[in-house]
Amino acid sequence: MPRILALTATTLAAVLTLPAAAQAAAPGEPWPVAVAVLPPPPDEPASDRLTALLLAAGDLPTGFQPQTGAADDLFARIPAEIAACGKGARVPAGTVYREYVRGPGDEDLLVETLAEPGAQAARAAVAKIAGALPGCASFTRAPGELPMELKFALTPYPRAPKIGDASAAVSFVMTVPTLSLTVKGRLLAAAAGKAQVTVLLMTEADPKVADLEAAARSAADKLAAAR
């Protein structure tokens, strides 16, 4: 059965259950329910090795559970979009990712992305996120897989921690105007050797910074231990 992720029963669930490339429903009609399923990835040993380094149940803040059946990259692409200020960015090739949820209705969503582009490229990717503000205060993801636009507003992250060899952080708010939905998010990115990891936390309440930072440190520690 396809995994349907919801931050609450009546909000982000509606986003994730829309069909790929769907058109808006006629007034008064419900949204059709479907989940886009990506084709299976090729058998790549490098990808398998990185997947094994993603956060597991024992690495997570209390209450989070891994969602191993994610069928889309709707949230995994957010770090790349922030780095590019929304200019058509997608999840970079060679990136693996996983989603984790916590709470009744899965109201807390944690997303990790992990890639191994080399030490110089990893630091450069982190630097792009570090330099997103003040030049990129907002951007919009145009309708595509989802038949509505998503708006992002960026703000500085308070007291960003130092993680790994280089790190960056940013806060953001994602709004879905057609659903009257507002989700608060915070993102941490770190370079660790040849790898680059991002961890973001999204919720309709205020994101728990301590949980996000603990997850990011755990992710960087796993990379360091694997060198």
C-alpha positions as CSV (number, residue, x, y, z in Angstrom):
1,M,0.0,0.0,0.0
2,P,1.4,3.4,-0.9
3,R,2.7,5.5,2.0
4,I,0.6,8.6,2.6
5,L,2.3,11.1,4.8
6,A,0.3,13.7,6.8
7,L,1.4,16.4,9.1
8,T,-2.2,16.5,10.3
9,A,-5.2,14.6,9.1
10,T,-6.7,17.5,7.3
11,T,-3.8,19.5,5.9
12,L,-0.6,18.2,4.3
13,A,-2.3,14.8,3.8
14,A,-4.3,16.6,1.1
15,V,-1.1,17.7,-0.6
16,L,0.5,14.2,-0.7
17,T,-2.6,12.4,-1.9
18,L,-3.0,14.4,-5.0
19,P,-2.2,12.6,-8.3
20,A,0.9,13.5,-10.2
21,A,0.4,16.3,-12.8
22,A,-3.3,16.5,-11.8
23,Q,-5.6,19.4,-12.6
24,A,-7.6,21.2,-10.0
25,A,-10.9,19.7,-9.1
26,A,-14.1,21.4,-10.2
27,P,-15.7,23.6,-7.5
28,G,-17.5,21.5,-5.0
29,E,-15.8,18.2,-6.1
30,P,-13.3,16.4,-3.8
31,W,-9.7,16.0,-4.8
32,P,-9.1,12.6,-6.4
33,V,-6.8,10.4,-4.2
34,A,-3.6,8.9,-5.7
35,V,0.1,8.7,-5.0
36,A,2.7,9.0,-7.7
37,V,5.1,6.1,-7.6
38,L,8.6,6.5,-9.0
39,P,10.2,3.7,-11.0
40,P,12.7,1.6,-8.9
41,P,16.2,3.1,-8.9
42,P,19.0,1.2,-10.7
43,D,21.2,-1.1,-8.7
44,E,24.1,1.1,-7.7
45,P,26.5,0.0,-5.0
46,A,27.3,3.6,-4.1
47,S,23.7,4.4,-3.6
48,D,23.2,1.3,-1.4
49,R,26.2,2.3,0.7
50,L,24.8,5.9,1.2
51,T,21.4,4.5,2.0
52,A,22.9,2.4,4.7
53,L,24.3,5.7,6.3
54,L,20.9,7.4,6.5
55,L,19.5,7.8,10.0
56,A,18.0,4.7,11.4
57,A,15.5,4.2,14.2
58,G,18.1,4.3,16.9
59,D,19.7,7.5,15.6
60,L,16.5,9.6,15.8
61,P,15.1,12.0,18.4
62,T,12.5,10.4,20.6
63,G,9.3,9.5,18.8
64,F,10.4,9.6,15.2
65,Q,9.9,6.6,13.0
66,P,11.6,6.1,9.6
67,Q,9.3,5.9,6.5
68,T,11.1,3.6,4.2
69,G,8.4,3.6,1.5
70,A,8.6,7.3,0.4
71,A,7.5,7.4,-3.3
72,D,8.2,11.0,-4.1
73,D,10.8,13.8,-3.5
74,L,8.3,16.6,-2.7
75,F,10.2,17.5,0.5
76,A,13.7,16.1,-0.3
77,R,14.1,18.7,-3.0
78,I,13.6,21.6,-0.6
79,P,17.4,22.0,0.3
80,A,18.3,22.2,-3.4
81,E,15.5,24.7,-4.0
82,I,16.7,26.9,-1.2
83,A,20.2,26.8,-2.5
84,A,19.0,27.8,-6.0
85,C,16.3,30.2,-4.7
86,G,13.7,28.0,-6.4
87,K,15.1,28.1,-9.9
88,G,13.9,24.7,-11.1
89,A,16.1,22.8,-8.6
90,R,15.5,19.0,-8.1
91,V,17.2,16.5,-5.9
92,P,20.8,16.3,-7.2
93,A,21.8,13.1,-8.9
94,G,23.3,10.5,-6.6
95,T,21.4,11.8,-3.6
96,V,19.5,9.4,-1.3
97,Y,16.9,10.5,1.2
98,R,14.5,9.3,3.8
99,E,11.5,10.8,5.7
100,Y,10.7,10.3,9.4
101,V,7.5,11.2,11.2
102,R,6.3,11.6,14.8
103,G,3.1,12.3,16.7
104,P,-0.6,11.7,16.2
105,G,-1.4,12.4,12.6
106,D,2.4,12.5,11.8
107,E,2.5,16.2,12.7
108,D,6.3,16.4,12.8
109,L,8.2,15.6,9.5
110,L,11.9,15.1,9.5
111,V,13.7,14.7,6.1
112,E,17.3,13.7,5.5
113,T,19.2,13.9,2.2
114,L,22.7,12.5,1.7
115,A,25.1,12.7,-1.2
116,E,28.8,12.1,-1.7
117,P,30.0,14.6,-4.3
118,G,33.5,15.0,-3.0
119,A,35.0,17.3,-0.3
120,Q,35.1,20.4,-2.3
121,A,31.7,20.0,-3.8
122,A,30.2,19.1,-0.4
123,R,31.5,22.3,1.1
124,A,30.3,24.3,-1.9
125,A,26.8,22.9,-1.5
126,V,26.7,23.9,2.1
127,A,28.1,27.4,1.2
128,K,25.2,27.9,-1.2
129,I,22.7,27.3,1.6
130,A,24.7,29.5,3.9
131,G,24.6,32.3,1.3
132,A,20.9,32.0,0.4
133,L,20.0,35.0,2.6
134,P,19.6,37.9,2.2
135,G,19.4,37.6,-1.6
136,C,16.7,35.0,-1.6
137,A,13.9,36.0,0.8
138,S,11.2,34.0,-1.0
139,F,10.4,31.8,-4.0
140,T,7.5,29.8,-5.4
141,R,7.4,26.2,-6.6
142,A,5.1,26.3,-9.6
143,P,2.4,23.6,-10.0
144,G,3.8,20.4,-11.4
145,E,3.4,17.1,-9.6
146,L,1.0,19.0,-7.5
147,P,-1.8,21.1,-9.1
148,M,-1.1,24.1,-6.9
149,E,1.8,26.3,-6.1
150,L,3.9,26.1,-2.9
151,K,5.3,29.4,-1.5
152,F,8.5,29.5,0.6
153,A,9.7,32.4,2.7
154,L,13.2,32.3,4.2
155,T,14.5,33.8,7.4
156,P,17.8,33.5,9.4
157,Y,18.2,30.5,11.6
158,P,18.9,31.6,15.2
159,R,22.3,30.6,16.6
160,A,23.2,28.0,13.9
161,P,25.4,25.2,15.3
162,K,28.7,24.1,14.0
163,I,28.4,20.5,12.6
164,G,30.9,18.5,10.6
165,D,33.6,20.2,8.6
166,A,31.3,23.0,7.5
167,S,27.6,23.8,8.2
168,A,24.8,26.1,7.4
169,A,21.2,26.7,8.6
170,V,18.1,28.5,7.5
171,S,14.5,28.8,8.7
172,F,11.6,28.8,6.3
173,V,7.8,28.9,6.1
174,M,6.0,26.9,3.4
175,T,2.5,28.0,2.5
176,V,-0.1,26.3,0.2
177,P,-2.6,29.1,-0.5
178,T,-5.2,26.9,-2.1
179,L,-5.3,24.7,1.1
180,S,-4.9,27.6,3.6
181,L,-1.9,25.6,4.9
182,T,1.1,27.1,6.6
183,V,4.0,24.8,7.7
184,K,7.1,26.0,9.6
185,G,10.5,24.5,8.8
186,R,14.1,24.7,9.7
187,L,17.0,23.2,7.7
188,L,20.6,22.3,8.7
189,A,23.2,21.3,6.1
190,A,26.7,19.9,6.8
191,A,29.7,18.8,4.9
192,A,31.6,15.8,6.4
193,G,34.6,14.6,4.4
194,K,33.4,13.8,0.9
195,A,29.7,13.8,1.8
196,Q,27.0,16.4,2.3
197,V,24.0,15.9,4.4
198,T,20.9,18.0,5.0
199,V,18.2,17.5,7.7
200,L,15.0,19.5,7.8
201,L,12.2,19.6,10.2
202,M,8.7,20.7,9.3
203,T,5.6,21.1,11.4
204,E,2.5,23.4,11.7
205,A,3.7,24.2,15.3
206,D,7.1,25.6,16.1
207,P,9.9,23.1,15.1
208,K,11.8,21.7,18.0
209,V,15.3,23.0,17.3
210,A,16.9,20.6,19.8
211,D,15.5,17.6,17.9
212,L,16.7,19.0,14.5
213,E,20.2,19.7,15.7
214,A,20.4,16.3,17.4
215,A,19.4,14.6,14.2
216,A,21.9,16.6,12.2
217,R,24.7,15.8,14.6
218,S,23.8,12.1,14.5
219,A,23.9,12.2,10.7
220,A,27.3,13.9,10.6
221,D,28.6,11.4,13.2
222,K,27.6,8.5,11.1
223,L,29.4,9.9,8.1
224,A,32.5,10.6,10.2
225,A,32.5,7.0,11.6
226,A,32.2,5.6,8.0
227,R,35.3,7.4,6.7
